[in-house]
Amino acid sequence: MRYFKLLPQLRLGDLLVSGERDLFQTELLALMDRNARYRRSSTGIWRASAGEPFSLFLELNVLLYAGVLAFVAGLGWTVTTRSRQLGDVLVLAVLSIILAACFWYCFSRAPTWSLAETPVPTAVFDYVLYLGSLVWCVELAYLENRFHVLSGQWDYYLLASAVFFFVLAYRFDNRFVLSLALSSLAGWFGLTISHWPSHQDAAYRQYAVVYCLLVGLDGALLQRRGVKPHFFGTYLNIVANVLFWALLSGVFNRQGYGVWFLALLLACGASLAWGLRHRQFAFVAYSALYGYVGCELDTRPRHD
């Protein structure tokens, strides 16, 4: 994402003839003068209409990450359906070569580690790192399914993967790998509870809240100490979604649903306030979406 700011950019002014551009700029200027609230959001449109470039790096970034996901999905499908024809040795050799190549590329080109955000060294660096992280997951899953190394103890794999992804995320300054680490950690929480002899849905909800508290406090502490403070947004997004899902599951159940519904309303209000204060639309959307679903569930029959 950071690298695409250097790519050729599209100019809106080139799409308008002189007369249309003058009229467009006049109307836009009048709108900005009438309402100060629109001035900040209209500045980019004004600059684009004047012939200044605007970047498509976000769209390109999404497409390339989607391409990496599609490649790994195809690789996983091939491994799952063709492993007997290809053989374990060939499958593991191919996966290991891809994994080694990705991490060799990243370690050989990574800049010196810093507490602050570091610039991406090459255009494909982030995508190669993400590819290597996903291939790591595919190879671990293949090893366990074929050889039962840990006899189905997937929680150990998730915990090891979470630690590994945390190291990669902070070493190479990558938010997507950090999201993999936090998701793996959440999976470890869930699978650990499932091994308990008397686990119930309430236990999942309670420990989901504990997970949110631990991850949120960890992210806030690291931000306060200046360790990759730009990662704090990733921590908050993961925490918000896990917390809302936990609260919604409590609303859906009959026993004690009123407490969970009240907690959901409080969480929606906090998310809305945070989003408006810090101009982060995602948290406003979380508040609206999860709040609407919670209200819908509250009006329907609940299960025991």
C-alpha positions as MATLAB code, in Angstrom:
seq = 'MRYFKLLPQLRLGDLLVSGERDLFQTELLALMDRNARYRRSSTGIWRASAGEPFSLFLELNVLLYAGVLAFVAGLGWTVTTRSRQLGDVLVLAVLSIILAACFWYCFSRAPTWSLAETPVPTAVFDYVLYLGSLVWCVELAYLENRFHVLSGQWDYYLLASAVFFFVLAYRFDNRFVLSLALSSLAGWFGLTISHWPSHQDAAYRQYAVVYCLLVGLDGALLQRRGVKPHFFGTYLNIVANVLFWALLSGVFNRQGYGVWFLALLLACGASLAWGLRHRQFAFVAYSALYGYVGCELDTRPRHD';
ca = [
       0.000    0.000    0.000;
       2.722    2.452    0.977;
       4.601    1.861   -2.253;
       1.749    2.668   -4.645;
       1.990    6.358   -3.855;
       4.897    6.312   -6.292;
       2.914    4.847   -9.191;
       1.581    6.856  -12.145;
      -1.594    8.633  -11.142;
      -4.813    9.608  -12.876;
      -5.673   13.275  -13.418;
      -9.323   14.270  -13.199;
      -8.562   17.596  -14.827;
      -7.462   15.793  -17.996;
     -10.964   14.307  -18.301;
     -12.660   17.720  -18.388;
     -12.464   20.296  -21.113;
     -11.609   23.843  -20.130;
     -15.163   25.182  -19.889;
     -16.458   22.215  -17.924;
     -13.516   22.421  -15.543;
     -14.097   26.107  -14.845;
     -17.809   25.555  -14.172;
     -17.083   22.555  -11.950;
     -14.532   24.496   -9.909;
     -16.883   27.445   -9.523;
     -19.712   25.287   -8.183;
     -17.368   23.400   -5.879;
     -15.899   26.619   -4.514;
     -19.394   27.955   -3.820;
     -20.258   24.768   -1.915;
     -17.081   25.030    0.141;
     -17.817   28.659    0.992;
     -21.394   27.915    2.061;
     -20.554   25.086    4.397;
     -17.272   24.831    6.270;
     -17.969   21.173    7.020;
     -17.368   20.281    3.372;
     -14.121   22.201    2.992;
     -11.822   19.454    4.178;
     -13.510   16.664    2.200;
     -13.756   18.824   -0.936;
     -10.115   19.863   -0.986;
      -9.041   16.663   -2.724;
     -11.776   17.049   -5.354;
     -10.713   20.641   -5.955;
      -7.092   19.657   -6.458;
      -8.059   16.815   -8.791;
     -10.277   19.059  -10.909;
      -7.399   21.516  -11.238;
      -5.312   18.835  -12.926;
      -3.420   17.538   -9.916;
      -3.149   13.720   -9.748;
      -5.008   11.479   -7.340;
      -3.764    8.056   -6.375;
      -5.290    4.634   -7.045;
      -2.918    2.903   -4.633;
      -5.697    1.678   -2.303;
      -7.604   -0.038   -5.096;
      -4.443   -1.603   -6.478;
      -3.406   -2.714   -3.027;
      -6.751   -4.468   -2.449;
      -6.538   -6.205   -5.823;
      -3.013   -7.459   -5.187;
      -3.824   -8.771   -1.724;
      -6.880  -10.472   -3.214;
      -4.577  -11.991   -5.824;
      -2.330  -13.404   -3.101;
      -5.364  -14.869   -1.311;
      -6.634  -16.399   -4.564;
      -3.228  -17.953   -5.267;
      -2.989  -19.477   -1.788;
      -6.594  -20.707   -2.008;
      -5.764  -22.431   -5.299;
      -2.590  -23.848   -3.780;
      -4.537  -25.205   -0.813;
      -7.177  -26.730   -3.091;
      -4.489  -28.413   -5.194;
      -2.745  -29.795   -2.114;
      -6.037  -31.095   -0.719;
      -7.321  -32.766   -3.883;
      -4.091  -33.863   -5.597;
      -1.815  -34.803   -2.711;
      -2.164  -38.554   -3.288;
      -1.269  -38.249   -6.959;
       1.590  -35.827   -6.339;
       2.968  -37.504   -3.244;
       3.866  -36.096    0.156;
       7.511  -35.467   -0.748;
       6.677  -33.322   -3.761;
       3.930  -31.387   -1.975;
       6.114  -30.597    1.043;
       9.065  -29.750   -1.196;
       7.030  -27.224   -3.220;
       5.510  -25.631   -0.122;
       8.880  -25.459    1.616;
      10.553  -23.895   -1.419;
       7.859  -21.208   -1.660;
       8.102  -20.567    2.082;
      11.898  -20.368    2.074;
      11.955  -18.127   -1.001;
       9.427  -15.695    0.513;
      11.245  -15.332    3.826;
      14.682  -15.172    2.192;
      13.402  -12.308    0.052;
      11.955  -10.473    3.058;
      14.931  -10.916    5.385;
      17.438  -10.015    2.672;
      15.685   -6.758    1.753;
      14.188   -5.598    5.030;
      15.381   -2.243    6.398;
      16.815   -1.873    9.868;
      14.177   -2.409   12.530;
      12.718    0.712   14.116;
      10.097    1.508   16.735;
       8.401    3.845   14.260;
       6.792    3.009   10.930;
       9.395    1.974    8.367;
       9.156    2.487    4.597;
       8.542   -0.544    2.432;
      11.793   -1.464    0.623;
      10.280   -2.751   -2.646;
       6.948   -2.710   -4.439;
       6.182   -6.381   -3.790;
       7.672   -6.736   -0.308;
       4.407   -6.702    1.663;
       2.750   -9.172   -0.704;
       5.674  -11.607   -0.583;
       5.578  -11.492    3.222;
       1.814  -12.095    3.246;
       2.226  -14.957    0.781;
       4.885  -16.584    2.950;
       2.680  -16.255    6.042;
      -0.275  -17.925    4.334;
       1.880  -20.704    2.864;
       3.143  -21.340    6.402;
      -0.487  -22.025    7.407;
      -1.043  -24.334    4.428;
       2.076  -26.358    5.184;
       1.264  -26.724    8.880;
      -2.264  -27.863    8.038;
      -0.921  -30.384    5.521;
       1.618  -31.785    7.994;
      -1.004  -32.305   10.682;
      -3.622  -33.778    8.358;
      -1.196  -36.234    6.769;
       1.142  -37.145    9.616;
      -0.742  -36.127   12.801;
       2.380  -34.660   14.330;
       0.553  -33.294   17.370;
      -2.376  -35.722   17.262;
      -4.927  -33.080   16.349;
      -3.889  -30.553   18.988;
      -4.631  -27.570   16.735;
      -4.472  -25.122   19.613;
      -0.695  -25.610   19.757;
      -0.414  -24.854   16.050;
      -2.490  -21.719   16.477;
      -0.438  -20.509   19.425;
       2.841  -21.147   17.602;
       1.502  -19.416   14.486;
       0.333  -16.438   16.540;
       3.794  -15.987   18.073;
       5.446  -16.425   14.667;
       3.150  -13.887   13.009;
       3.676  -11.366   15.814;
       7.423  -11.584   15.254;
       7.009  -11.139   11.495;
       4.537   -8.282   11.852;
       6.776   -6.249   14.151;
       9.976   -7.104   12.312;
       8.650   -6.184    8.884;
       6.034   -3.589    9.905;
       3.028   -5.274    8.300;
      -0.544   -4.785    9.519;
      -1.975   -7.702    7.550;
       0.408  -10.152    9.203;
      -0.467   -8.575   12.556;
      -4.137   -9.318   11.839;
      -3.160  -12.944   11.163;
      -1.394  -13.042   14.546;
      -4.385  -11.644   16.395;
      -6.778  -13.979   14.579;
      -4.586  -17.000   15.383;
      -4.481  -15.934   19.018;
      -8.275  -15.686   19.067;
      -8.506  -19.172   17.570;
      -6.172  -20.494   20.248;
      -8.469  -19.059   22.931;
     -11.477  -20.772   21.365;
      -9.885  -24.181   20.856;
      -8.415  -24.178   24.352;
     -11.877  -23.681   25.845;
     -13.293  -26.474   23.659;
     -10.985  -28.980   25.378;
     -12.539  -28.281   28.780;
     -14.861  -31.085   29.964;
     -17.777  -28.767   30.791;
     -17.378  -25.868   28.385;
     -20.520  -23.940   27.445;
     -21.386  -21.096   25.128;
     -21.187  -18.705   28.070;
     -17.537  -19.659   28.539;
     -16.772  -18.672   24.946;
     -18.410  -15.299   25.430;
     -16.633  -14.603   28.691;
     -13.253  -15.530   27.337;
     -13.895  -13.566   24.166;
     -14.332  -10.522   26.397;
     -11.126  -11.451   28.243;
      -9.353  -11.772   24.889;
     -10.575   -8.319   23.887;
      -9.378   -6.797   27.156;
      -5.945   -8.409   26.907;
      -5.405   -7.527   23.244;
      -6.774   -4.000   23.666;
      -4.592   -3.306   26.701;
      -1.563   -4.778   24.947;
      -2.130   -2.577   21.893;
      -2.654    0.527   24.042;
       0.476   -0.205   26.097;
       2.624   -0.691   23.001;
       1.258    2.506   21.490;
       1.955    4.409   24.697;
       5.534    3.141   24.730;
       5.993    4.114   21.092;
       6.413    0.558   19.767;
       4.867    0.643   16.293;
       2.096    3.017   17.429;
       0.457    2.886   13.986;
      -0.506   -0.741   14.740;
      -3.019    0.425   17.327;
      -5.769    0.757   14.715;
      -5.374   -2.918   13.754;
      -5.655   -3.953   17.405;
      -8.817   -1.896   17.808;
     -10.480   -3.268   14.673;
      -9.863   -6.887   15.673;
     -10.983   -6.245   19.254;
     -14.133   -4.438   18.123;
     -15.273   -7.263   15.842;
     -14.556  -10.037   18.351;
     -16.311   -8.108   21.121;
     -19.387   -7.376   19.022;
     -19.686  -11.027   17.951;
     -19.452  -12.130   21.580;
     -22.117   -9.658   22.657;
     -24.419  -10.651   19.797;
     -24.166  -14.318   20.774;
     -25.263  -13.335   24.286;
     -28.219  -11.354   22.950;
     -29.316  -14.379   20.901;
     -29.612  -16.592   23.991;
     -32.548  -16.487   26.377;
     -30.687  -16.653   29.677;
     -29.297  -13.280   30.726;
     -29.785  -11.733   27.300;
     -30.793   -8.389   28.828;
     -27.329   -7.850   30.299;
     -25.702   -8.703   26.986;
     -28.079   -6.424   25.093;
     -27.245   -3.541   27.410;
     -23.554   -4.286   26.972;
     -24.071   -4.290   23.194;
     -25.716   -0.867   23.311;
     -22.862    0.504   25.403;
     -20.301   -0.965   22.999;
     -22.140    0.547   20.019;
     -22.166    3.941   21.703;
     -18.447    3.712   22.487;
     -17.663    2.639   18.918;
     -19.724    5.486   17.492;
     -18.077    8.050   19.768;
     -14.591    6.778   18.917;
     -15.310    6.790   15.189;
     -16.678   10.336   15.209;
     -13.952   11.709   17.445;
     -11.080   10.176   15.493;
     -12.761   10.344   12.060;
     -12.610    6.574   11.569;
     -15.617    5.488    9.540;
     -15.117    1.771   10.263;
     -16.127    2.197   13.914;
     -19.194    4.204   12.937;
     -20.116    1.354   10.579;
     -19.550   -1.230   13.332;
     -21.896    0.685   15.608;
     -24.634    0.878   13.000;
     -24.313   -2.693   11.705;
     -23.953   -4.584   14.977;
     -26.469   -2.354   16.708;
     -29.052   -3.040   14.006;
     -28.441   -6.803   14.138;
     -28.673   -6.755   17.944;
     -31.983   -4.907   17.886;
     -33.334   -7.359   15.311;
     -32.279  -10.313   17.444;
     -33.857   -8.736   20.529;
     -37.271   -8.754   18.856;
     -37.097  -12.449   17.811;
     -37.499  -15.650   19.832;
     -34.290  -16.683   21.611;
     -32.838  -20.121   22.132;
     -31.916  -21.641   25.454;
];
